[in-house]
């Protein structure tokens, strides 16, 4: 029984290590291969030598119309959905993969450390003297 617990603990640690190595390695590859996302860009605005894309949904008219038809809740939901969709594209996908792999491997390491290290020996009470 002792050996089974030790084997399970070692397996959980090994799985956690594999997850973090594969996850961080994948996120590095994603980050290096990710390009700039230029779909749906109307143009670019140059500020202090850096070019920033201008999308139709970033315009004041779009946001005013969205608030006019759906209220402030529609604006908040639109901002949240654009943020969430943005997590799965380009360089932000690399950070998302890294964060998820760190979290999952932490859960495996946490489970491995919370397992009992050894089984407690049977303690004879005073009523059961030999």
Backbone as JSON Lines, residues from 0, in Angstrom:
{"i":0,"aa":"X","n":[0.83,-1.19,0.0],"ca":[0.0,0.0,0.0],"c":[0.87,1.25,0.0]}
{"i":1,"aa":"X","n":[1.98,1.21,0.77],"ca":[2.89,2.35,0.82],"c":[3.46,2.64,-0.56]}
{"i":2,"aa":"X","n":[3.86,1.58,-1.24],"ca":[4.47,1.74,-2.56],"c":[3.45,2.27,-3.58]}
{"i":3,"aa":"X","n":[2.19,1.88,-3.45],"ca":[1.16,2.38,-4.36],"c":[0.98,3.88,-4.21]}
{"i":4,"aa":"X","n":[1.0,4.37,-2.99],"ca":[0.87,5.82,-2.76],"c":[2.09,6.55,-3.31]}
{"i":5,"aa":"X","n":[3.26,6.0,-3.1],"ca":[4.48,6.63,-3.63],"c":[4.46,6.63,-5.15]}
{"i":6,"aa":"X","n":[4.0,5.52,-5.74],"ca":[3.9,5.47,-7.21],"c":[2.91,6.49,-7.73]}
{"i":7,"aa":"X","n":[1.78,6.64,-7.05],"ca":[0.77,7.61,-7.48],"c":[1.31,9.03,-7.34]}
{"i":8,"aa":"X","n":[2.02,9.31,-6.26],"ca":[2.59,10.64,-6.07],"c":[3.62,10.95,-7.16]}
{"i":9,"aa":"X","n":[4.5,9.99,-7.44],"ca":[5.51,10.18,-8.48],"c":[4.85,10.35,-9.85]}
{"i":10,"aa":"X","n":[3.77,9.62,-10.09],"ca":[3.05,9.76,-11.37],"c":[2.43,11.15,-11.51]}
{"i":11,"aa":"X","n":[1.83,11.65,-10.44],"ca":[1.23,12.98,-10.49],"c":[2.28,14.05,-10.73]}
{"i":12,"aa":"X","n":[3.42,13.93,-10.09],"ca":[4.51,14.9,-10.28],"c":[5.03,14.82,-11.71]}
{"i":13,"aa":"X","n":[5.18,13.61,-12.22],"ca":[5.66,13.44,-13.6],"c":[4.66,14.03,-14.61]}
{"i":14,"aa":"X","n":[3.38,13.77,-14.4],"ca":[2.36,14.33,-15.29],"c":[2.37,15.85,-15.24]}
{"i":15,"aa":"X","n":[2.49,16.42,-14.04],"ca":[2.56,17.88,-13.9],"c":[3.77,18.46,-14.59]}
{"i":16,"aa":"X","n":[4.91,17.79,-14.48],"ca":[6.13,18.27,-15.14],"c":[5.99,18.2,-16.67]}
{"i":17,"aa":"X","n":[5.41,17.12,-17.16],"ca":[5.22,16.99,-18.61],"c":[4.27,18.08,-19.12]}
{"i":18,"aa":"X","n":[3.19,18.33,-18.38],"ca":[2.24,19.35,-18.8],"c":[2.88,20.72,-18.86]}
{"i":19,"aa":"X","n":[3.67,21.07,-17.85],"ca":[4.27,22.4,-17.85],"c":[5.34,22.53,-18.93]}
{"i":20,"aa":"X","n":[6.11,21.48,-19.18],"ca":[7.13,21.55,-20.22],"c":[6.51,21.64,-21.61]}
{"i":21,"aa":"X","n":[5.52,20.8,-21.88],"ca":[4.87,20.83,-23.19],"c":[4.1,22.14,-23.38]}
{"i":22,"aa":"X","n":[3.42,22.6,-22.33],"ca":[2.64,23.84,-22.43],"c":[3.52,25.06,-22.67]}
{"i":23,"aa":"X","n":[4.59,25.18,-21.9],"ca":[5.47,26.34,-22.08],"c":[6.24,26.26,-23.4]}
{"i":24,"aa":"X","n":[6.64,25.06,-23.8],"ca":[7.28,24.9,-25.1],"c":[6.35,25.27,-26.24]}
{"i":25,"aa":"X","n":[5.1,24.84,-26.13],"ca":[4.11,25.19,-27.16],"c":[3.85,26.68,-27.19]}
{"i":26,"aa":"X","n":[3.78,27.3,-26.03],"ca":[3.51,28.73,-26.01],"c":[4.68,29.53,-26.6]}
{"i":27,"aa":"X","n":[5.89,29.05,-26.41],"ca":[7.04,29.72,-27.03],"c":[6.97,29.61,-28.55]}
{"i":28,"aa":"X","n":[6.62,28.42,-29.04],"ca":[6.48,28.24,-30.49],"c":[5.35,29.09,-31.06]}
{"i":29,"aa":"X","n":[4.23,29.16,-30.35],"ca":[3.11,29.98,-30.81],"c":[3.51,31.45,-30.84]}
{"i":30,"aa":"X","n":[4.2,31.9,-29.8],"ca":[4.6,33.31,-29.73],"c":[5.54,33.66,-30.88]}
{"i":31,"aa":"X","n":[6.49,32.77,-31.18],"ca":[7.45,33.05,-32.24],"c":[6.81,33.02,-33.62]}
{"i":32,"aa":"X","n":[5.81,32.18,-33.82],"ca":[5.21,32.06,-35.15],"c":[4.01,32.96,-35.36]}
{"i":33,"aa":"X","n":[3.52,33.61,-34.3],"ca":[2.35,34.47,-34.43],"c":[2.71,35.76,-35.16]}
{"i":34,"aa":"X","n":[1.85,36.13,-36.08],"ca":[2.06,37.37,-36.81],"c":[1.08,38.43,-36.36]}
{"i":35,"aa":"X","n":[1.14,39.56,-37.01],"ca":[0.2,40.62,-36.71],"c":[-1.15,40.3,-37.33]}
{"i":36,"aa":"X","n":[-2.2,40.55,-36.58],"ca":[-3.56,40.29,-37.05],"c":[-4.07,41.54,-37.73]}
{"i":37,"aa":"X","n":[-4.17,41.52,-39.05],"ca":[-4.59,42.72,-39.79],"c":[-5.91,42.51,-40.51]}
{"i":38,"aa":"X","n":[-6.75,41.58,-40.05],"ca":[-8.05,41.37,-40.66],"c":[-9.02,42.47,-40.24]}
{"i":39,"aa":"X","n":[-9.73,43.02,-41.19],"ca":[-10.75,44.02,-40.89],"c":[-10.21,45.36,-40.46]}
{"i":40,"aa":"X","n":[-9.01,45.69,-40.82],"ca":[-8.42,46.96,-40.43],"c":[-8.73,48.01,-41.48]}
{"i":41,"aa":"X","n":[-9.25,49.16,-41.03],"ca":[-9.53,50.26,-41.95],"c":[-8.27,51.02,-42.33]}
{"i":42,"aa":"X","n":[-7.37,51.13,-41.39],"ca":[-6.13,51.86,-41.62],"c":[-5.28,51.78,-40.37]}
{"i":43,"aa":"X","n":[-4.25,52.59,-40.34],"ca":[-3.35,52.6,-39.2],"c":[-3.16,54.02,-38.7]}
{"i":44,"aa":"X","n":[-3.04,54.16,-37.4],"ca":[-2.78,55.44,-36.77],"c":[-1.37,55.37,-36.18]}
{"i":45,"aa":"X","n":[-0.53,56.34,-36.51],"ca":[0.85,56.34,-36.05],"c":[0.97,57.31,-34.88]}
{"i":46,"aa":"X","n":[1.39,56.76,-33.74],"ca":[1.57,57.55,-32.53],"c":[2.97,57.27,-32.0]}
{"i":47,"aa":"X","n":[3.78,58.31,-31.89],"ca":[5.16,58.19,-31.4],"c":[5.96,57.13,-32.14]}
{"i":48,"aa":"X","n":[5.77,57.03,-33.42],"ca":[6.53,56.1,-34.24],"c":[6.01,54.68,-34.26]}
{"i":49,"aa":"X","n":[4.93,54.41,-33.55],"ca":[4.33,53.07,-33.55],"c":[3.01,53.11,-34.3]}
{"i":50,"aa":"X","n":[2.78,52.1,-35.12],"ca":[1.54,52.03,-35.9],"c":[0.51,51.19,-35.16]}
{"i":51,"aa":"X","n":[-0.69,51.75,-34.98],"ca":[-1.79,51.06,-34.32],"c":[-2.92,50.88,-35.32]}
{"i":52,"aa":"X","n":[-3.48,49.66,-35.42],"ca":[-4.57,49.45,-36.39],"c":[-5.86,50.13,-35.96]}
{"i":53,"aa":"X","n":[-6.63,50.59,-36.94],"ca":[-7.93,51.18,-36.69],"c":[-8.98,50.22,-37.24]}
{"i":54,"aa":"X","n":[-9.81,49.7,-36.36],"ca":[-10.88,48.78,-36.76],"c":[-12.21,49.52,-36.72]}
{"i":55,"aa":"X","n":[-13.19,49.06,-37.49],"ca":[-14.49,49.74,-37.49],"c":[-15.15,49.73,-36.12]}
{"i":56,"aa":"X","n":[-14.99,48.65,-35.34],"ca":[-15.64,48.57,-34.04],"c":[-14.99,49.46,-32.98]}
{"i":57,"aa":"X","n":[-13.85,50.06,-33.3],"ca":[-13.2,50.98,-32.37],"c":[-13.66,52.42,-32.56]}
{"i":58,"aa":"X","n":[-14.48,52.66,-33.56],"ca":[-14.9,54.04,-33.86],"c":[-15.96,54.49,-32.87]}
{"i":59,"aa":"X","n":[-16.05,55.79,-32.7],"ca":[-17.05,56.36,-31.8],"c":[-18.46,56.14,-32.32]}
{"i":60,"aa":"X","n":[-18.63,56.16,-33.64],"ca":[-19.96,55.97,-34.21],"c":[-20.47,54.55,-33.92]}
{"i":61,"aa":"X","n":[-19.61,53.56,-34.05],"ca":[-20.0,52.18,-33.77],"c":[-20.42,52.03,-32.31]}
{"i":62,"aa":"X","n":[-19.63,52.58,-31.4],"ca":[-19.93,52.45,-29.98],"c":[-21.18,53.24,-29.6]}
{"i":63,"aa":"X","n":[-21.39,54.39,-30.24],"ca":[-22.59,55.18,-29.96],"c":[-23.84,54.44,-30.45]}
{"i":64,"aa":"X","n":[-23.76,53.85,-31.65],"ca":[-24.9,53.09,-32.17],"c":[-25.17,51.86,-31.31]}
{"i":65,"aa":"X","n":[-24.12,51.2,-30.87],"ca":[-24.28,50.02,-30.02],"c":[-24.96,50.4,-28.71]}
{"i":66,"aa":"X","n":[-24.56,51.52,-28.13],"ca":[-25.18,51.96,-26.88],"c":[-26.61,52.43,-27.12]}
{"i":67,"aa":"X","n":[-26.86,53.04,-28.26],"ca":[-28.19,53.54,-28.58],"c":[-29.18,52.38,-28.71]}
{"i":68,"aa":"X","n":[-28.78,51.3,-29.37],"ca":[-29.68,50.18,-29.6],"c":[-29.71,49.17,-28.46]}
{"i":69,"aa":"X","n":[-28.61,48.99,-27.77],"ca":[-28.56,47.95,-26.74],"c":[-28.29,48.44,-25.34]}
{"i":70,"aa":"X","n":[-27.98,49.7,-25.17],"ca":[-27.68,50.24,-23.85],"c":[-26.22,49.99,-23.47]}
{"i":71,"aa":"X","n":[-25.9,50.43,-22.25],"ca":[-24.52,50.28,-21.77],"c":[-24.15,48.82,-21.6]}
{"i":72,"aa":"X","n":[-25.11,47.96,-21.31],"ca":[-24.83,46.54,-21.16],"c":[-24.32,45.95,-22.48]}
{"i":73,"aa":"X","n":[-24.87,46.4,-23.59],"ca":[-24.42,45.9,-24.89],"c":[-22.97,46.29,-25.15]}
{"i":74,"aa":"X","n":[-22.59,47.48,-24.72],"ca":[-21.2,47.93,-24.9],"c":[-20.26,47.07,-24.05]}
{"i":75,"aa":"X","n":[-20.67,46.81,-22.81],"ca":[-19.84,46.0,-21.92],"c":[-19.72,44.57,-22.46]}
{"i":76,"aa":"X","n":[-20.83,43.99,-22.9],"ca":[-20.81,42.63,-23.45],"c":[-19.96,42.59,-24.72]}
{"i":77,"aa":"X","n":[-20.06,43.61,-25.56],"ca":[-19.26,43.66,-26.78],"c":[-17.76,43.75,-26.45]}
{"i":78,"aa":"X","n":[-17.41,44.57,-25.48],"ca":[-16.0,44.67,-25.06],"c":[-15.5,43.34,-24.51]}
{"i":79,"aa":"X","n":[-16.32,42.69,-23.66],"ca":[-15.92,41.41,-23.09],"c":[-15.76,40.34,-24.17]}
{"i":80,"aa":"X","n":[-16.69,40.28,-25.1],"ca":[-16.6,39.24,-26.13],"c":[-15.4,39.47,-27.04]}
{"i":81,"aa":"X","n":[-15.08,40.73,-27.35],"ca":[-13.89,41.01,-28.17],"c":[-12.61,40.65,-27.41]}
{"i":82,"aa":"X","n":[-12.59,40.91,-26.1],"ca":[-11.43,40.55,-25.29],"c":[-11.26,39.03,-25.26]}
{"i":83,"aa":"X","n":[-12.37,38.3,-25.03],"ca":[-12.3,36.84,-24.93],"c":[-11.9,36.22,-26.25]}
{"i":84,"aa":"X","n":[-12.43,36.71,-27.35],"ca":[-12.05,36.18,-28.67],"c":[-10.58,36.5,-28.96]}
{"i":85,"aa":"X","n":[-10.11,37.64,-28.49],"ca":[-8.72,38.03,-28.69],"c":[-7.72,37.14,-27.97]}
{"i":86,"aa":"X","n":[-8.19,36.44,-26.92],"ca":[-7.29,35.54,-26.2],"c":[-6.85,34.36,-27.05]}
{"i":87,"aa":"X","n":[-7.58,34.04,-28.09],"ca":[-7.35,32.83,-28.87],"c":[-6.71,33.11,-30.21]}
{"i":88,"aa":"X","n":[-6.08,34.27,-30.36],"ca":[-5.44,34.64,-31.63],"c":[-4.08,35.28,-31.36]}
{"i":89,"aa":"X","n":[-3.14,35.0,-32.22],"ca":[-1.85,35.68,-32.22],"c":[-1.03,35.43,-30.97]}
{"i":90,"aa":"X","n":[-0.33,36.48,-30.57],"ca":[0.59,36.36,-29.44],"c":[-0.13,36.18,-28.11]}
{"i":91,"aa":"X","n":[-1.35,36.7,-28.01],"ca":[-2.08,36.5,-26.76],"c":[-2.45,35.03,-26.56]}
{"i":92,"aa":"X","n":[-2.56,34.25,-27.64],"ca":[-2.79,32.82,-27.52],"c":[-1.62,32.15,-26.81]}
{"i":93,"aa":"X","n":[-0.41,32.6,-27.07],"ca":[0.76,32.04,-26.4],"c":[0.68,32.25,-24.88]}
{"i":94,"aa":"X","n":[0.26,33.43,-24.46],"ca":[0.12,33.7,-23.03],"c":[-1.03,32.9,-22.43]}
{"i":95,"aa":"X","n":[-2.1,32.7,-23.2],"ca":[-3.23,31.9,-22.73],"c":[-2.81,30.45,-22.53]}
{"i":96,"aa":"X","n":[-2.09,29.88,-23.48],"ca":[-1.63,28.5,-23.37],"c":[-0.66,28.36,-22.19]}
{"i":97,"aa":"X","n":[0.22,29.32,-22.02],"ca":[1.17,29.27,-20.9],"c":[0.42,29.32,-19.56]}
{"i":98,"aa":"X","n":[-0.54,30.21,-19.45],"ca":[-1.3,30.33,-18.21],"c":[-2.1,29.08,-17.88]}
{"i":99,"aa":"X","n":[-2.74,28.5,-18.89],"ca":[-3.52,27.29,-18.67],"c":[-2.62,26.12,-18.29]}
{"i":100,"aa":"X","n":[-1.47,26.0,-18.95],"ca":[-0.58,24.88,-18.61],"c":[0.03,25.05,-17.22]}
{"i":101,"aa":"X","n":[0.35,26.26,-16.82],"ca":[0.86,26.49,-15.47],"c":[-0.21,26.15,-14.44]}
{"i":102,"aa":"X","n":[-1.45,26.55,-14.69],"ca":[-2.54,26.27,-13.75],"c":[-2.78,24.76,-13.62]}
{"i":103,"aa":"X","n":[-2.86,24.05,-14.74],"ca":[-3.13,22.61,-14.69],"c":[-1.97,21.86,-14.03]}
{"i":104,"aa":"X","n":[-0.73,22.22,-14.35],"ca":[0.4,21.54,-13.71],"c":[0.46,21.84,-12.22]}
{"i":105,"aa":"X","n":[0.08,23.06,-11.83],"ca":[0.02,23.4,-10.41],"c":[-0.99,22.51,-9.7]}
{"i":106,"aa":"X","n":[-2.11,22.24,-10.35],"ca":[-3.12,21.38,-9.73],"c":[-2.59,19.95,-9.52]}
{"i":107,"aa":"X","n":[-1.81,19.44,-10.48],"ca":[-1.21,18.12,-10.31],"c":[-0.18,18.13,-9.18]}
{"i":108,"aa":"X","n":[0.66,19.17,-9.13],"ca":[1.65,19.26,-8.06],"c":[0.97,19.4,-6.7]}
{"i":109,"aa":"X","n":[-0.1,20.18,-6.65],"ca":[-0.85,20.37,-5.4],"c":[-1.45,19.05,-4.93]}
{"i":110,"aa":"X","n":[-2.03,18.28,-5.86],"ca":[-2.61,16.99,-5.5],"c":[-1.53,16.03,-5.01]}
{"i":111,"aa":"X","n":[-0.35,16.09,-5.62],"ca":[0.74,15.19,-5.21],"c":[1.24,15.54,-3.82]}
{"i":112,"aa":"X","n":[1.29,16.82,-3.48],"ca":[1.79,17.2,-2.15],"c":[0.75,16.96,-1.07]}
{"i":113,"aa":"X","n":[-0.51,16.88,-1.42],"ca":[-1.57,16.68,-0.42],"c":[-1.83,15.21,-0.12]}
{"i":114,"aa":"X","n":[-1.18,14.33,-0.85],"ca":[-1.37,12.91,-0.59],"c":[-0.62,12.54,0.68]}
{"i":115,"aa":"X","n":[-1.13,11.55,1.42],"ca":[-0.41,11.14,2.64],"c":[0.95,10.56,2.27]}
{"i":116,"aa":"X","n":[1.97,10.97,3.02],"ca":[3.32,10.53,2.69],"c":[3.55,9.07,3.11]}
{"i":117,"aa":"X","n":[2.94,8.67,4.18],"ca":[3.08,7.28,4.61],"c":[1.82,6.9,5.37]}
{"i":118,"aa":"X","n":[1.61,5.64,5.43],"ca":[0.45,5.15,6.17],"c":[0.83,5.05,7.63]}
{"i":119,"aa":"X","n":[-0.04,5.56,8.48],"ca":[0.24,5.55,9.91],"c":[0.19,4.11,10.42]}
{"i":120,"aa":"X","n":[1.15,3.74,11.25],"ca":[1.13,2.38,11.79],"c":[-0.04,2.21,12.76]}
{"i":121,"aa":"X","n":[-0.45,0.98,12.91],"ca":[-1.53,0.69,13.85],"c":[-1.07,1.0,15.26]}
{"i":122,"aa":"X","n":[-1.85,1.78,15.95],"ca":[-1.52,2.12,17.33],"c":[-2.41,1.27,18.23]}
{"i":123,"aa":"X","n":[-1.77,0.54,19.11],"ca":[-2.53,-0.3,20.03],"c":[-2.98,0.53,21.2]}
{"i":124,"aa":"X","n":[-4.24,0.45,21.5],"ca":[-4.75,1.19,22.65],"c":[-4.45,0.41,23.93]}
{"i":125,"aa":"X","n":[-4.69,1.02,25.05],"ca":[-4.37,0.38,26.31],"c":[-5.28,-0.79,26.58]}
{"i":126,"aa":"X","n":[-6.44,-0.83,25.97],"ca":[-7.38,-1.92,26.19],"c":[-6.94,-3.19,25.5]}
{"i":127,"aa":"X","n":[-6.12,-3.09,24.48],"ca":[-5.7,-4.24,23.7],"c":[-4.22,-4.56,23.93]}
{"i":128,"aa":"X","n":[-3.85,-4.81,25.15],"ca":[-2.45,-5.14,25.46],"c":[-2.16,-6.55,25.06]}
{"i":129,"aa":"X","n":[-0.95,-6.76,24.66],"ca":[-0.55,-8.12,24.27],"c":[0.25,-8.78,25.32]}
